[in-house]
């Protein structure tokens, strides 16, 4: 079931990226195209077959996992800025791209690399599932979840206001979908509390969060596109 969800999420993200290509070629909102492309790449590197193939090319030391972590940090930095601007959240944008936000990103990135290189990571294994349990691995995983959780927490207040607003139904529904995805990322911070017998919940939560976030972003973009076209089709004397 989780494998099906993973590939379905990847397919949705690739489709959303493809839909954005014509607009990107016209120079319209290229940041959204880059964001969907990054999310697609993030999902690809989390899938077993592509992961093991690419990591094998890099020596089989799970460097692919470290690359995925840094790609995720870049994805959430871009998404944080884009979403905060879209919802008019100056506080959220400052929290992501201001001094504190950059400091959180820098500290997280440095510690992620430190703990990765302090471990024995030989033997390609998606999600590092087959590595020997050790404190460094737990800390590496925790920091990998921390920055996405931080950005999610910065964005949720503005998105919640949109959900509760009297705006277009599509925008509110898409905002609710994005809110659900980001809320799941915050829930992922408690992964260490999940019993070993229920570890299947972790990828389920992660892929559900990615799918909900991607669909939410796509719905928000579609809602704003429809709104702009509606305004342009209304005669000027009727506006």
C-alpha positions as CSV (number, residue, x, y, z in Angstrom):
1,X,0.0,0.0,0.0
2,X,2.8,2.4,0.9
3,X,4.6,1.6,-2.3
4,X,1.5,2.4,-4.3
5,X,1.1,5.7,-2.5
6,X,4.7,6.6,-3.1
7,X,4.5,6.0,-6.8
8,X,1.1,7.7,-7.0
9,X,2.6,10.8,-5.2
10,X,5.5,10.8,-7.6
11,X,3.1,10.6,-10.6
12,X,1.0,13.5,-9.4
13,X,4.0,15.7,-8.8
14,X,5.5,14.9,-12.2
15,X,2.1,15.7,-13.8
16,X,1.9,19.0,-11.9
17,X,5.4,19.9,-13.0
18,X,4.5,19.1,-16.7
19,X,1.4,21.3,-16.5
20,X,3.6,24.2,-15.4
21,X,6.0,23.9,-18.3
22,X,4.1,26.1,-20.8
23,X,3.8,28.9,-18.3
24,X,7.4,28.6,-17.3
25,X,8.5,28.9,-20.9
26,X,6.5,32.1,-21.2
27,X,8.2,33.4,-18.1
28,X,5.2,33.2,-15.9
29,X,5.7,32.2,-12.3
30,X,8.7,30.0,-12.9
31,X,9.2,29.6,-9.2
32,X,6.2,27.4,-9.1
33,X,7.6,25.2,-11.8
34,X,10.9,24.9,-10.0
35,X,9.0,24.0,-6.8
36,X,7.0,21.2,-8.4
37,X,10.2,19.9,-10.1
38,X,12.0,19.9,-6.8
39,X,9.2,18.0,-5.0
40,X,9.2,15.5,-7.9
41,X,12.9,15.0,-7.5
42,X,12.5,14.6,-3.7
43,X,9.9,11.9,-4.1
44,X,12.0,10.1,-6.8
45,X,15.0,9.9,-4.5
46,X,12.9,8.4,-1.8
47,X,11.8,5.5,-4.0
48,X,13.7,2.2,-3.5
49,X,14.7,1.4,-7.1
50,X,15.8,4.9,-8.2
51,X,17.5,5.4,-4.8
52,X,19.5,2.2,-4.9
53,X,20.5,2.8,-8.5
54,X,21.7,6.4,-8.0
55,X,23.3,5.7,-4.7
56,X,25.2,2.8,-6.2
57,X,26.6,5.2,-8.8
58,X,27.8,7.3,-5.9
59,X,29.6,4.5,-4.2
60,X,26.9,2.8,-2.1
61,X,27.4,4.8,1.0
62,X,23.9,6.4,1.2
63,X,25.2,9.8,0.0
64,X,21.9,9.8,-2.0
65,X,20.1,10.2,1.4
66,X,22.2,13.2,2.4
67,X,21.5,14.7,-1.1
68,X,17.8,14.1,-0.5
69,X,18.0,15.9,2.8
70,X,19.6,19.0,1.3
71,X,17.2,19.0,-1.6
72,X,14.3,18.9,0.9
73,X,15.8,21.8,2.8
74,X,15.9,23.8,-0.5
75,X,12.4,22.7,-1.4
76,X,11.0,23.9,1.9
77,X,12.9,27.2,1.8
78,X,11.4,27.9,-1.7
79,X,8.0,26.7,-0.7
80,X,8.0,28.7,2.5
81,X,8.8,31.9,0.6
82,X,6.3,31.2,-2.2
83,X,3.4,30.2,0.1
84,X,4.0,33.1,2.6
85,X,3.9,35.6,-0.3
86,X,0.8,34.0,-1.8
87,X,-1.1,34.3,1.4
88,X,0.3,37.8,2.2
89,X,2.0,36.6,5.4
90,X,4.9,38.9,6.0
91,X,5.6,37.4,9.4
92,X,5.8,33.9,7.8
93,X,8.1,35.1,5.1
94,X,10.4,36.8,7.6
95,X,10.4,33.6,9.7
96,X,11.5,31.6,6.7
97,X,13.9,33.9,4.9
98,X,14.9,36.4,7.6
99,X,17.9,36.1,9.9
100,X,16.3,33.6,12.2
101,X,15.0,31.4,9.4
102,X,18.4,31.4,7.6
103,X,20.1,30.6,10.9
104,X,17.7,27.6,11.5
105,X,18.4,26.4,8.0
106,X,22.2,26.8,8.3
107,X,22.4,25.0,11.7
108,X,20.2,22.2,10.5
109,X,22.2,21.7,7.4
110,X,25.6,21.7,9.2
111,X,24.4,19.3,11.9
112,X,22.8,17.0,9.3
113,X,26.1,16.7,7.5
114,X,28.0,16.2,10.8
115,X,25.9,13.4,12.0
116,X,25.8,11.7,8.6
117,X,29.6,11.6,8.3
118,X,29.9,10.4,11.9
119,X,28.1,7.1,11.0
120,X,29.0,4.0,9.1
121,X,26.7,4.4,6.1
122,X,28.0,1.7,3.9
123,X,25.4,-0.3,2.0
124,X,22.7,1.4,0.0
125,X,19.3,1.3,1.9
126,X,16.4,3.6,1.2
127,X,15.5,5.6,4.3
128,X,18.6,4.2,6.0
129,X,16.3,1.4,7.3
130,X,19.0,-1.3,7.3
131,X,21.7,0.7,9.1
132,X,22.7,-0.3,12.6
133,X,20.7,1.7,15.2
134,X,22.8,4.3,16.9
135,X,22.3,7.8,18.5
136,X,23.9,9.6,15.5
137,X,21.3,8.0,13.2
138,X,18.5,9.1,15.4
139,X,19.8,12.6,15.5
140,X,20.4,12.7,11.8
141,X,16.9,11.6,11.2
142,X,15.5,14.2,13.7
143,X,17.3,17.1,12.0
144,X,16.1,15.9,8.6
145,X,12.5,16.3,9.9
146,X,13.1,19.5,11.8
147,X,13.5,22.1,9.1
148,X,10.4,21.0,7.1
149,X,8.5,21.0,10.4
150,X,9.8,24.5,11.2
151,X,8.7,25.9,7.8
152,X,5.3,24.2,8.2
153,X,4.8,25.8,11.6
154,X,5.6,29.2,10.1
155,X,3.1,28.9,7.3
156,X,0.1,27.2,9.0
157,X,-1.4,30.4,10.7
158,X,-1.7,32.2,7.3
159,X,-3.1,29.1,5.6
160,X,-5.6,28.6,8.3
161,X,-6.9,32.2,7.9
162,X,-7.4,31.4,4.2
163,X,-9.4,28.2,5.1
164,X,-11.6,30.2,7.4
165,X,-12.1,33.1,5.0
166,X,-15.0,33.7,2.7
167,X,-12.9,33.4,-0.4
168,X,-13.5,31.1,-3.5
169,X,-14.4,27.5,-2.6
170,X,-11.6,26.1,-4.6
171,X,-9.0,28.3,-2.9
172,X,-10.3,27.4,0.5
173,X,-10.4,23.6,-0.3
174,X,-6.8,23.8,-1.7
175,X,-5.7,25.7,1.3
176,X,-7.2,23.0,3.5
177,X,-5.4,20.3,1.6
178,X,-2.1,22.2,2.0
179,X,-2.8,22.8,5.6
180,X,-3.3,19.0,6.1
181,X,0.0,18.2,4.4
182,X,1.9,20.7,6.5
183,X,0.2,19.4,9.7
184,X,1.3,15.9,8.9
185,X,4.9,17.1,8.6
186,X,4.6,18.5,12.1
187,X,3.2,15.2,13.3
188,X,6.3,13.5,11.8
189,X,8.4,15.2,14.5
190,X,7.1,12.5,16.9
191,X,8.2,9.5,14.7
192,X,10.6,8.2,17.5
193,X,7.5,7.6,19.6
194,X,6.0,5.2,17.0
195,X,6.5,1.6,18.1
196,X,8.7,-0.6,16.0
197,X,5.6,-2.7,15.2
198,X,4.0,0.3,13.4
199,X,6.9,1.7,11.5
200,X,4.8,1.5,8.3
201,X,3.1,4.6,9.6
202,X,6.2,6.7,9.0
203,X,6.3,6.4,5.1
204,X,2.5,6.6,5.1
205,X,2.6,9.9,6.9
206,X,5.5,11.3,4.8
207,X,3.9,10.4,1.4
208,X,0.5,11.6,2.5
209,X,2.0,14.9,3.5
210,X,3.8,15.2,0.2
211,X,0.7,14.3,-1.8
212,X,-1.6,16.7,0.2
213,X,0.9,19.5,-0.1
214,X,1.4,19.1,-3.8
215,X,-2.4,18.9,-4.5
216,X,-2.9,21.9,-2.3
217,X,-0.3,24.0,-4.1
218,X,-1.7,22.9,-7.4
219,X,-5.2,23.8,-6.3
220,X,-4.1,27.2,-5.1
221,X,-2.3,28.0,-8.3
222,X,-5.4,26.9,-10.3
223,X,-7.7,29.0,-8.2
224,X,-5.6,32.1,-8.6
225,X,-5.3,31.5,-12.4
226,X,-9.1,31.2,-12.7
227,X,-9.5,34.4,-10.7
228,X,-7.1,36.3,-12.9
229,X,-8.8,35.1,-16.1
230,X,-12.2,36.0,-14.7
231,X,-11.1,39.6,-14.0
232,X,-9.6,39.9,-17.5
233,X,-12.9,38.7,-19.1
234,X,-15.0,41.3,-17.2
235,X,-15.5,44.5,-19.3
236,X,-13.7,47.4,-17.7
237,X,-17.0,49.4,-17.2
238,X,-18.4,46.5,-15.1
239,X,-15.5,46.1,-12.7
